[in-house]
Amino acid sequence: MAEERPSLQLFILETTTRCNLRCIHCWSSEENNLGNYDARDLPMDLFHKLLPILQDFRPMVQLNGDGETLLHPNFMEMLEKVTRVGCRVMFHTNGTMFTPRNVEKIIRAGVEHIGFSIDAASPELFEKIRRRARLDKILENIRLINKTKEHLGTKSPELSFRFVAMRQNFHELPSVVKMAGEFKVAILAVAELVEYNLTLGQSLVNDPLVAEWVSEAEAEARKWGIRLFLPPQIPKREAAIPASNPAAIDPTSPCTYKGLRKTCKEPWERIFMRVNGKVQPCCRIDASYGDLCVQSFEEVWSGSKYKTLRAALLTDEPLTVCVECPLYGWEPMDSGQPNATTDSTTGTVPSVDERDVRISNLVAELNRTYDSHGWKALLIYYKVRNKLFPVDSKRRKVAKVVWKFFCKFIFETNKALNKAKH
C-alpha cells in the first residue's frame, strides 16, 4: 500500500507538567520519579508560534499532558485563542480546580469534551490512589458543569471518565460505571497501568481474575448507555477492530505477524508536543521526533523520522515499540481498506458498525448544534466525513449524497431564519 498523505487531525498540546495531586500511579509523585521530574508550564511565546499551524490544519486540539492543565496561569487565554482560529478543543483533568466562573467560560468557549480521571467509586480508595484529591469535591464540580450546560442550553462538552486499572481498584469498576451514568458521563475508558514504585505488582495485564468485574461493568454500561472502552489485556474485551487473533501474535517472533501490518494511523494524523517543544508521534514512543522551539512544523511533520515511522507501519517490520503496542491490532498488508482511525477521546479504534452509527447520528447532531453554532454545523459534518471516509472509499459515495442533503437543509434553514428576523 502506498504511503498516504499525512493529514493532521489531533494536536495534543501539553500545557503544563505541574500537578496539585500526587497519585500513586503517576510519575509526578516523588516516590516514583525520585527527583527526576521537570515541572514547568508551556511558554506563551511557543504557544503563539503554534497558532498559525493550528489555523492552517484546524485539528482537534487536546490541551493537556502529564500535569493538571488548569494550573497553567494562561489556560483560558490558550483555550480562547485555539477556538478563535477554528479548532475544536478537548482536555483531560483531575477535576479539582473548577469554579463557577471558569466552568461558564469553558462551556461558552465551545469545548467539546472534558475527561476526568476517576479511579474508584468509594471515597476511601479514591483518596488513597489520588492523593490530595477529594472525590466529593470532584463530583460536585461535575455536577456544576452539568448544571451550567443546562442553564446555557447546550449539550457540550461531552464528559468522560478515565479509570486506571489496578489490582486494588478493579473491583470498583462497575460502581464507577454506575457513577458515570448518574453524572451524565458518555464514555468510560479503562487504561492499563504503567507500574512505578508505588504500584509494583498492581498490573492486571492478562489477569483472568478480572473477568467477572468486566462483565458487570459492561452490563452497567449497557444499562446507562455508556460507551465502555477496555484495553486488550483485559479478558472478555470485545475487539474494536477486525484483526488477526491477538493470541496468535508473539511480539518476540516476527514470523507470527509476517504479511501483517499494524492498523495504527497516528503518525499520519496526530502529534504530541511537550511543554519544552519536543515532539512525539504518540504516547507510546518516548523519543523526540523534532523540536518546535527551533524547527518549523513542516520540518518536523515531513521530517525523516516521521517518514521512516510511517513507512515502517505500512510493512510487517514496524518498530519494536509498535509491535508491542496494545492499542492497535493487525491487518493483512494487501488489505484494500485504509488503516483504522482512532477515537481522539479514548485512543480506541471504532468499528465499521460504530462509524455507521456516528454518521447516522449526525442528523441529530446538526439539529442540536445549528441553533447555537450556525454554519459551524457544516464544518462539523465536513470534518467527520473526511475523517471517517477516505477519498477513494466506496462508502464516500454515500457520504457525498448525505453531504448534499445537509448542505440543502442548512441553506434552507438559514434562509428561513434570516427571513423571519427581517
C-alpha positions in Angstrom: 0.0 0.0 0.0 1.4 3.4 -0.9 2.1 5.8 1.8 -0.9 8.1 2.5 -0.5 11.9 2.6 -0.3 13.0 6.3 -3.4 14.9 7.4 -3.2 16.4 10.9 -6.4 15.5 12.9 -5.3 15.8 16.5 -2.7 18.1 18.1 -2.0 17.1 21.7 -0.6 20.2 23.3 0.9 19.7 26.8 0.2 22.9 28.7 2.0 22.0 32.0 3.7 19.2 33.8 2.9 20.7 37.2 0.2 18.9 39.2 -1.6 19.6 42.5 -2.1 15.9 43.2 0.3 13.0 43.9 -1.4 10.0 42.5 0.3 6.7 43.3 0.3 5.6 39.6 1.7 8.8 38.3 5.3 9.8 37.5 4.7 13.2 39.2 4.8 11.6 42.6 8.2 12.0 44.3 8.3 8.3 45.3 8.0 7.3 41.7 10.3 9.9 40.0 12.9 10.1 42.8 13.5 13.7 42.0 13.8 13.2 38.2 10.8 15.3 37.2 10.7 18.6 35.4 7.6 20.6 36.5 7.1 23.6 34.2 4.5 25.4 32.1 4.3 25.8 28.3 5.8 29.2 27.4 3.3 31.5 25.8 5.7 32.6 23.1 5.9 28.9 21.9 2.1 28.7 22.2 1.7 31.7 19.9 4.1 30.2 17.4 1.7 27.3 17.1 -1.4 29.3 16.3 -0.8 29.7 12.5 -0.2 25.9 12.3 -3.4 25.2 14.1 -5.3 27.7 11.8 -3.9 26.0 8.7 -4.7 22.4 9.7 -7.8 23.0 12.0 -7.2 19.8 14.0 -8.9 18.8 17.2 -6.6 20.3 20.0 -6.2 18.4 23.2 -5.0 20.9 25.8 -3.3 18.7 28.4 -0.4 16.4 29.0 1.2 14.9 32.1 0.2 17.8 34.5 -3.1 19.3 35.6 -3.9 21.6 32.7 -6.0 24.1 34.7 -2.9 25.0 36.7 -1.4 26.9 33.7 -2.0 30.6 34.5 -2.9 31.3 30.9 -5.1 28.3 30.3 -8.2 30.3 29.5 -6.3 32.5 27.1 -5.0 29.5 25.3 -8.4 27.9 25.1 -10.0 31.1 23.6 -7.2 31.6 21.1 -7.3 28.0 19.9 -11.1 28.1 19.3 -10.7 31.5 17.7 -8.5 30.0 14.9 -11.2 27.5 14.2 -10.1 24.4 16.2 -12.2 22.1 18.2 -10.9 21.7 21.8 -10.9 18.9 24.4 -8.9 18.4 27.6 -8.4 15.9 30.4 -8.3 17.0 34.1 -8.2 15.7 37.6 -11.3 17.7 38.2 -10.2 19.6 41.3 -9.8 23.1 40.0 -13.2 24.1 38.5 -15.1 27.2 39.7 -18.4 28.6 38.6 -16.6 31.3 36.7 -14.1 29.1 34.8 -16.8 26.5 34.1 -19.0 29.0 32.4 -16.1 30.4 30.4 -15.0 26.9 29.3 -18.5 26.0 28.2 -19.1 29.3 26.4 -15.7 28.8 24.6 -17.2 25.7 22.9 -15.0 23.0 24.5 -16.3 19.7 23.0 -15.0 17.2 25.5 -13.7 17.1 29.1 -12.2 13.9 30.5 -12.0 13.2 34.2 -9.6 10.8 36.0 -11.7 8.7 38.3 -10.1 5.6 39.7 -12.6 4.5 42.3 -16.1 4.9 43.5 -15.5 4.8 47.2 -14.0 8.0 48.8 -11.6 6.0 50.9 -10.0 4.1 47.9 -10.2 7.1 45.6 -8.3 9.3 48.0 -5.8 6.6 48.7 -5.0 6.4 45.0 -5.4 10.0 44.0 -3.6 11.6 47.0 -4.6 15.2 47.9 -7.9 14.9 46.0 -11.4 14.6 47.4 -14.0 12.6 45.5 -17.0 14.5 46.8 -15.4 17.8 45.6 -14.7 16.4 42.1 -18.3 15.1 41.8 -19.5 18.5 43.0 -17.6 20.1 40.1 -19.0 17.6 37.6 -22.5 18.4 38.9 -21.6 22.1 38.4 -20.6 21.5 34.8 -23.9 19.7 34.1 -25.9 22.4 35.7 -24.2 25.1 33.8 -24.7 23.2 30.5 -28.4 23.0 31.2 -28.5 26.7 32.1 -26.8 27.7 28.9 -28.9 25.3 26.8 -26.1 23.2 25.4 -25.1 19.6 25.4 -21.4 20.3 25.1 -18.9 19.5 26.5 -19.3 15.7 26.4 -17.9 14.2 29.6 -15.8 11.0 30.1 -14.1 9.1 32.9 -10.7 7.5 32.6 -10.1 4.6 35.0 -6.6 3.2 35.5 -7.0 -0.5 36.2 -5.1 -1.9 39.2 -5.4 -4.9 41.4 -6.5 -2.8 44.3 -9.3 -0.9 42.5 -10.7 -3.1 39.7 -13.5 -4.5 41.8 -15.0 -1.0 41.9 -15.2 -0.6 38.1 -18.9 -1.5 37.9 -19.6 1.1 40.6 -17.6 3.7 38.7 -19.6 2.9 35.6 -22.8 3.4 37.6 -21.4 6.7 38.9 -20.7 7.8 35.4 -24.3 7.1 34.4 -25.6 9.1 37.3 -23.5 12.1 36.4 -24.4 12.0 32.6 -21.0 10.8 31.5 -21.0 9.4 28.0 -17.7 7.5 27.9 -15.6 5.4 30.3 -12.2 4.3 29.2 -10.2 1.8 31.2 -6.4 2.3 30.9 -3.7 -0.2 31.6 -1.4 0.6 34.5 2.2 1.6 34.0 3.9 0.3 37.1 6.1 2.7 39.2 7.5 2.3 42.7 4.1 2.9 44.4 2.2 0.4 42.2 4.6 -2.5 41.8 2.6 -5.8 41.4 -0.6 -3.9 40.7 -0.8 -4.6 36.9 -3.8 -6.6 35.7 -2.4 -7.3 32.2 -3.8 -10.7 31.0 -5.2 -11.4 34.5 -8.1 -13.8 34.2 -9.5 -12.8 37.6 -10.9 -9.6 36.3 -13.4 -11.3 34.0 -16.4 -11.1 36.4 -15.9 -7.4 37.0 -15.6 -6.7 33.3 -18.9 -8.5 32.7 -20.6 -6.5 35.5 -19.1 -3.2 34.2 -20.3 -4.0 30.6 -23.8 -4.7 31.9 -23.9 -1.5 33.9 -22.6 0.4 30.8 -25.4 -1.0 28.7 -28.0 0.0 31.3 -26.8 3.6 31.3 -26.0 3.8 27.6 -22.3 4.5 28.3 -19.5 3.7 25.8 -17.1 1.5 27.7 -13.6 1.0 26.3 -11.4 -1.7 27.6 -7.7 -2.4 26.8 -6.8 -5.6 25.0 -5.2 -7.1 28.1 -8.5 -7.3 30.0 -10.3 -10.6 29.4 -13.6 -10.6 27.5 -13.0 -7.3 25.8 -14.9 -7.1 22.5 -12.4 -6.3 19.8 -12.8 -2.8 18.5 -11.4 -3.7 15.1 -11.3 -6.8 12.9 -7.7 -8.0 13.4 -5.8 -11.2 13.5 -6.2 -13.3 16.6 -4.1 -11.4 19.2 -3.3 -14.7 20.9 -1.5 -15.8 17.7 0.8 -12.7 17.7 4.0 -13.0 19.6 5.9 -9.7 19.6 9.2 -11.6 20.0 8.6 -13.8 17.0 8.3 -11.8 13.6 7.0 -15.0 11.8 3.7 -14.7 13.8 2.9 -11.3 12.1 4.6 -12.0 8.7 2.4 -10.4 6.0 0.5 -8.3 8.5 0.7 -4.6 9.3 -0.4 -2.6 12.3 -3.7 -0.7 12.0 -2.2 2.4 13.6 -2.6 5.6 11.7 -1.4 8.0 14.4 1.8 9.2 12.7 -0.4 10.4 9.8 -3.0 12.1 11.9 -1.7 13.3 15.3 1.2 15.0 17.0 2.1 15.3 20.7 4.1 18.4 21.7 5.6 18.5 25.2 5.9 21.7 27.2 9.6 22.0 26.1 8.6 21.9 22.4 9.8 18.3 21.8 7.5 16.3 19.6 6.4 12.7 20.0 4.3 10.9 17.4 2.2 9.1 20.0 2.0 8.3 23.7 4.0 5.1 23.4 7.1 6.4 21.6 9.2 8.4 24.0 11.8 9.5 21.6 11.8 13.1 20.2 10.8 13.4 16.6 11.6 17.1 16.4 11.7 20.4 18.4 9.2 23.1 17.5 11.2 25.6 19.6 13.8 25.6 16.8 12.2 23.9 13.8 9.3 24.7 11.7 6.2 22.5 11.8 6.9 21.3 8.2 10.4 20.3 9.1 9.1 18.1 11.9 5.9 16.8 10.3 7.6 15.9 7.0 11.0 15.1 8.6 13.0 11.9 8.1 11.9 10.4 11.5 8.2 10.7 10.8 8.7 9.4 7.2 10.6 6.4 8.5 8.0 5.6 11.1 5.1 5.9 8.6 6.9 3.7 6.0 7.7 1.0 8.6 4.0 0.9 9.7 3.0 0.0 6.2 5.1 -3.1 6.3 5.4 -6.2 8.5 8.5 -4.8 10.1 7.4 -1.9 12.3 9.4 -0.5 15.2 9.5 -2.8 18.2 7.5 -0.4 20.3 4.8 -0.5 17.6 4.8 -4.3 17.6 4.3 -4.4 21.3 1.7 -1.6 21.4 -1.7 -2.9 22.7 -3.8 -0.1 21.3 -3.8 -1.4 17.7 -4.3 -4.8 16.1 -3.1 -6.2 12.8 -4.5 -6.5 9.3 -3.2 -8.1 6.0 -0.7 -5.9 4.2 -2.7 -6.4 0.9 -5.9 -5.2 2.5 -7.6 -2.6 0.4 -9.1 -0.9 3.4 -7.3 2.1 4.9 -5.7 1.8 8.4 -8.1 2.3 11.2 -8.5 5.7 12.7 -8.5 6.2 16.5 -11.2 7.9 18.6 -9.5 11.1 19.8 -11.2 11.0 23.2 -10.3 7.4 24.1 -7.4 6.3 21.8 -9.5 3.3 20.7 -10.5 2.3 17.2 -14.1 2.5 16.1 -15.6 -0.5 14.3 -17.2 -0.1 10.9 -20.6 -0.5 12.5 -19.8 2.2 15.1 -18.8 4.5 12.2 -22.2 3.9 10.6 -23.9 4.8 13.9 -21.8 8.0 14.2 -22.6 9.2 10.7 -26.3 8.4 11.3 -26.3 10.3 14.5 -25.0 13.3 12.6 -28.6 14.3 11.7 -29.4 14.8 15.4 -26.0 16.5 16.0 -26.6 19.1 13.3 -30.1 19.8 14.6 -28.6 20.3 18.1 -25.7 22.5 17.0 -27.3 24.7 14.4 -29.2 27.0 16.8 -26.0 27.9 18.7 -23.3 27.5 16.1 -24.9 28.2 12.8 -22.5 27.5 9.9 -20.1 25.7 12.2 -22.5 22.7 11.8 -21.3 22.4 8.3 -17.7 22.3 9.4 -18.5 19.6 11.9 -20.0 17.4 9.3 -17.3 18.1 6.7 -14.6 17.1 9.2 -16.4 13.9 10.3 -16.9 12.9 6.7 -13.3 13.4 5.8 -12.1 11.5 8.9 -14.4 8.5 8.5 -14.4 8.2 4.7 -11.2 8.3 2.7 -11.3 9.9 -0.7 -11.1 6.5 -2.5 -13.6 4.8 -0.3 -16.8 3.3 -1.9 -18.6 4.4 1.3 -17.6 8.0 0.4 -20.3 8.0 -2.3 -22.9 7.6 0.3 -21.3 10.4 2.3 -21.5 12.7 -0.7 -25.2 12.1 -1.0 -25.7 12.8 2.7 -23.4 15.9 2.4 -25.6 17.4 -0.4 -28.7 16.8 1.6 -27.3 18.6 4.6 -26.0 21.5 2.5 -29.5 22.0 1.2 -31.0 21.5 4.7 -28.7 24.1 6.3 -29.1 26.6 3.4 -32.9 26.4 3.5 -32.9 26.6 7.3 -30.6 29.6 7.3 -32.7 31.4 4.6 -35.9 30.8 6.6 -34.3 32.1 9.8 -33.0 35.3 8.1 -36.4 35.9 6.6 -38.0 35.5 10.0 -35.5 38.0 11.5 -36.4 40.6 8.9 
